Amino acid sequence: MIRKLSLTAAAVVLAASPVLAADTYVIDKSHSEAGFQVRHLMGKVRGHFNDYAGTLTVDPAKPESASVEFTIKAATIDTANETRDYRSIVGIVKTNRVSSEEEVTVILPPCA
């Protein structure tokens, strides 16, 4: 009797629970950084973006279908050099055909 009751309770719980869906994770800005490093002349330039957002979507049943969406605001680049920052913003704007106030979004398709 107890075994039958336990199996019935388990069946009800499984039937009531939602079908496994994709999980979406949001980048926590307090624990992350949108940083970069590039070669320039004889050295390397490091910098970061102050305004960014992103998500990672993963379906536990199909991990190969995972996707990433990452958005930065071009005007928030910071390389600790205002002249270089301005030139970098101009480069981002020309490359991505956006204004300096617009956001640049990168969407990585599923791995499959």
C-alpha positions as protocol buffer text, in pm:
chain_id: "A"
residue {
  index: 1
  type: MET
  ca { x: 0 y: 0 z: 0 }
}
residue {
  index: 2
  type: ILE
  ca { x: 279 y: 248 z: 90 }
}
residue {
  index: 3
  type: ARG
  ca { x: 473 y: 162 z: -227 }
}
residue {
  index: 4
  type: LYS
  ca { x: 162 y: 220 z: -440 }
}
residue {
  index: 5
  type: LEU
  ca { x: 97 y: 554 z: -265 }
}
residue {
  index: 6
  type: SER
  ca { x: 458 y: 664 z: -319 }
}
residue {
  index: 7
  type: LEU
  ca { x: 446 y: 576 z: -689 }
}
residue {
  index: 8
  type: THR
  ca { x: 115 y: 759 z: -728 }
}
residue {
  index: 9
  type: ALA
  ca { x: 254 y: 1069 z: -553 }
}
residue {
  index: 10
  type: ALA
  ca { x: 564 y: 1060 z: -774 }
}
residue {
  index: 11
  type: ALA
  ca { x: 349 y: 1032 z: -1087 }
}
residue {
  index: 12
  type: VAL
  ca { x: 139 y: 1332 z: -979 }
}
residue {
  index: 13
  type: VAL
  ca { x: 450 y: 1541 z: -910 }
}
residue {
  index: 14
  type: LEU
  ca { x: 601 y: 1451 z: -1246 }
}
residue {
  index: 15
  type: ALA
  ca { x: 278 y: 1526 z: -1429 }
}
residue {
  index: 16
  type: ALA
  ca { x: 240 y: 1860 z: -1253 }
}
residue {
  index: 17
  type: SER
  ca { x: 599 y: 1973 z: -1315 }
}
residue {
  index: 18
  type: PRO
  ca { x: 662 y: 2170 z: -1633 }
}
residue {
  index: 19
  type: VAL
  ca { x: 841 y: 2005 z: -1921 }
}
residue {
  index: 20
  type: LEU
  ca { x: 1214 y: 2076 z: -1904 }
}
residue {
  index: 21
  type: ALA
  ca { x: 1273 y: 2396 z: -2093 }
}
residue {
  index: 22
  type: ALA
  ca { x: 1579 y: 2594 z: -2184 }
}
residue {
  index: 23
  type: ASP
  ca { x: 1746 y: 2775 z: -1897 }
}
residue {
  index: 24
  type: THR
  ca { x: 1851 y: 3136 z: -1952 }
}
residue {
  index: 25
  type: TYR
  ca { x: 2139 y: 3280 z: -1751 }
}
residue {
  index: 26
  type: VAL
  ca { x: 2197 y: 3656 z: -1735 }
}
residue {
  index: 27
  type: ILE
  ca { x: 2545 y: 3804 z: -1699 }
}
residue {
  index: 28
  type: ASP
  ca { x: 2587 y: 3948 z: -1349 }
}
residue {
  index: 29
  type: LYS
  ca { x: 2772 y: 4278 z: -1398 }
}
residue {
  index: 30
  type: SER
  ca { x: 2888 y: 4284 z: -1037 }
}
residue {
  index: 31
  type: HIS
  ca { x: 3084 y: 3961 z: -1094 }
}
residue {
  index: 32
  type: SER
  ca { x: 3197 y: 4002 z: -1455 }
}
residue {
  index: 33
  type: GLU
  ca { x: 3383 y: 4231 z: -1690 }
}
residue {
  index: 34
  type: ALA
  ca { x: 3366 y: 4294 z: -2065 }
}
residue {
  index: 35
  type: GLY
  ca { x: 3739 y: 4334 z: -2111 }
}
residue {
  index: 36
  type: PHE
  ca { x: 3976 y: 4304 z: -2403 }
}
residue {
  index: 37
  type: GLN
  ca { x: 4343 y: 4314 z: -2495 }
}
residue {
  index: 38
  type: VAL
  ca { x: 4477 y: 4401 z: -2840 }
}
residue {
  index: 39
  type: ARG
  ca { x: 4823 y: 4438 z: -2990 }
}
residue {
  index: 40
  type: HIS
  ca { x: 4912 y: 4795 z: -3079 }
}
residue {
  index: 41
  type: LEU
  ca { x: 5251 y: 4886 z: -3224 }
}
residue {
  index: 42
  type: MET
  ca { x: 5507 y: 4734 z: -2987 }
}
residue {
  index: 43
  type: GLY
  ca { x: 5279 y: 4658 z: -2694 }
}
residue {
  index: 44
  type: LYS
  ca { x: 4935 y: 4556 z: -2583 }
}
residue {
  index: 45
  type: VAL
  ca { x: 4640 y: 4776 z: -2500 }
}
residue {
  index: 46
  type: ARG
  ca { x: 4393 y: 4662 z: -2238 }
}
residue {
  index: 47
  type: GLY
  ca { x: 4048 y: 4803 z: -2187 }
}
residue {
  index: 48
  type: HIS
  ca { x: 3689 y: 4730 z: -2100 }
}
residue {
  index: 49
  type: PHE
  ca { x: 3332 y: 4839 z: -2169 }
}
residue {
  index: 50
  type: ASN
  ca { x: 3134 y: 4993 z: -1884 }
}
residue {
  index: 51
  type: ASP
  ca { x: 2787 y: 4923 z: -2025 }
}
residue {
  index: 52
  type: TYR
  ca { x: 2710 y: 4571 z: -2145 }
}
residue {
  index: 53
  type: ALA
  ca { x: 2459 y: 4292 z: -2105 }
}
residue {
  index: 54
  type: GLY
  ca { x: 2435 y: 3931 z: -2206 }
}
residue {
  index: 55
  type: THR
  ca { x: 2253 y: 3602 z: -2176 }
}
residue {
  index: 56
  type: LEU
  ca { x: 2337 y: 3236 z: -2217 }
}
residue {
  index: 57
  type: THR
  ca { x: 2053 y: 3000 z: -2309 }
}
residue {
  index: 58
  type: VAL
  ca { x: 2100 y: 2628 z: -2252 }
}
residue {
  index: 59
  type: ASP
  ca { x: 1853 y: 2343 z: -2295 }
}
residue {
  index: 60
  type: PRO
  ca { x: 1961 y: 2058 z: -2063 }
}
residue {
  index: 61
  type: ALA
  ca { x: 1806 y: 1806 z: -2302 }
}
residue {
  index: 62
  type: LYS
  ca { x: 2000 y: 1950 z: -2600 }
}
residue {
  index: 63
  type: PRO
  ca { x: 2318 y: 2124 z: -2478 }
}
residue {
  index: 64
  type: GLU
  ca { x: 2445 y: 2148 z: -2837 }
}
residue {
  index: 65
  type: SER
  ca { x: 2170 y: 2403 z: -2904 }
}
residue {
  index: 66
  type: ALA
  ca { x: 2312 y: 2651 z: -2649 }
}
residue {
  index: 67
  type: SER
  ca { x: 2335 y: 3012 z: -2762 }
}
residue {
  index: 68
  type: VAL
  ca { x: 2494 y: 3335 z: -2637 }
}
residue {
  index: 69
  type: GLU
  ca { x: 2377 y: 3694 z: -2688 }
}
residue {
  index: 70
  type: PHE
  ca { x: 2610 y: 3975 z: -2582 }
}
residue {
  index: 71
  type: THR
  ca { x: 2549 y: 4350 z: -2621 }
}
residue {
  index: 72
  type: ILE
  ca { x: 2788 y: 4639 z: -2560 }
}
residue {
  index: 73
  type: LYS
  ca { x: 2738 y: 5014 z: -2584 }
}
residue {
  index: 74
  type: ALA
  ca { x: 3023 y: 5140 z: -2802 }
}
residue {
  index: 75
  type: ALA
  ca { x: 3054 y: 5478 z: -2630 }
}
residue {
  index: 76
  type: THR
  ca { x: 3139 y: 5315 z: -2296 }
}
residue {
  index: 77
  type: ILE
  ca { x: 3482 y: 5187 z: -2403 }
}
residue {
  index: 78
  type: ASP
  ca { x: 3756 y: 5266 z: -2151 }
}
residue {
  index: 79
  type: THR
  ca { x: 4126 y: 5214 z: -2223 }
}
residue {
  index: 80
  type: ALA
  ca { x: 4244 y: 5475 z: -1970 }
}
residue {
  index: 81
  type: ASN
  ca { x: 4330 y: 5710 z: -2258 }
}
residue {
  index: 82
  type: GLU
  ca { x: 4058 y: 5948 z: -2385 }
}
residue {
  index: 83
  type: THR
  ca { x: 4214 y: 6000 z: -2729 }
}
residue {
  index: 84
  type: ARG
  ca { x: 4249 y: 5626 z: -2784 }
}
residue {
  index: 85
  type: ASP
  ca { x: 3894 y: 5571 z: -2655 }
}
residue {
  index: 86
  type: TYR
  ca { x: 3759 y: 5819 z: -2911 }
}
residue {
  index: 87
  type: ARG
  ca { x: 3950 y: 5651 z: -3195 }
}
residue {
  index: 88
  type: SER
  ca { x: 3827 y: 5310 z: -3078 }
}
residue {
  index: 89
  type: ILE
  ca { x: 3465 y: 5432 z: -3075 }
}
residue {
  index: 90
  type: VAL
  ca { x: 3508 y: 5561 z: -3431 }
}
residue {
  index: 91
  type: GLY
  ca { x: 3646 y: 5221 z: -3534 }
}
residue {
  index: 92
  type: ILE
  ca { x: 3358 y: 5033 z: -3371 }
}
residue {
  index: 93
  type: VAL
  ca { x: 3105 y: 5268 z: -3534 }
}
residue {
  index: 94
  type: LYS
  ca { x: 3260 y: 5229 z: -3882 }
}
residue {
  index: 95
  type: THR
  ca { x: 3298 y: 4851 z: -3854 }
}
residue {
  index: 96
  type: ASN
  ca { x: 2946 y: 4785 z: -3725 }
}
residue {
  index: 97
  type: ARG
  ca { x: 2767 y: 5076 z: -3899 }
}
residue {
  index: 98
  type: VAL
  ca { x: 2609 y: 5208 z: -3580 }
}
residue {
  index: 99
  type: SER
  ca { x: 2616 y: 5543 z: -3402 }
}
residue {
  index: 100
  type: SER
  ca { x: 2832 y: 5577 z: -3092 }
}
residue {
  index: 101
  type: GLU
  ca { x: 2517 y: 5580 z: -2877 }
}
residue {
  index: 102
  type: GLU
  ca { x: 2382 y: 5257 z: -3025 }
}
residue {
  index: 103
  type: GLU
  ca { x: 2454 y: 4910 z: -2897 }
}
residue {
  index: 104
  type: VAL
  ca { x: 2649 y: 4642 z: -3080 }
}
residue {
  index: 105
  type: THR
  ca { x: 2501 y: 4296 z: -3030 }
}
residue {
  index: 106
  type: VAL
  ca { x: 2686 y: 3970 z: -3094 }
}
residue {
  index: 107
  type: ILE
  ca { x: 2478 y: 3654 z: -3115 }
}
residue {
  index: 108
  type: LEU
  ca { x: 2666 y: 3327 z: -3121 }
}
residue {
  index: 109
  type: PRO
  ca { x: 2465 y: 3054 z: -3290 }
}
residue {
  index: 110
  type: PRO
  ca { x: 2425 y: 2704 z: -3146 }
}
residue {
  index: 111
  type: CYS
  ca { x: 2726 y: 2476 z: -3170 }
}
residue {
  index: 112
  type: ALA
  ca { x: 2540 y: 2213 z: -3375 }
}
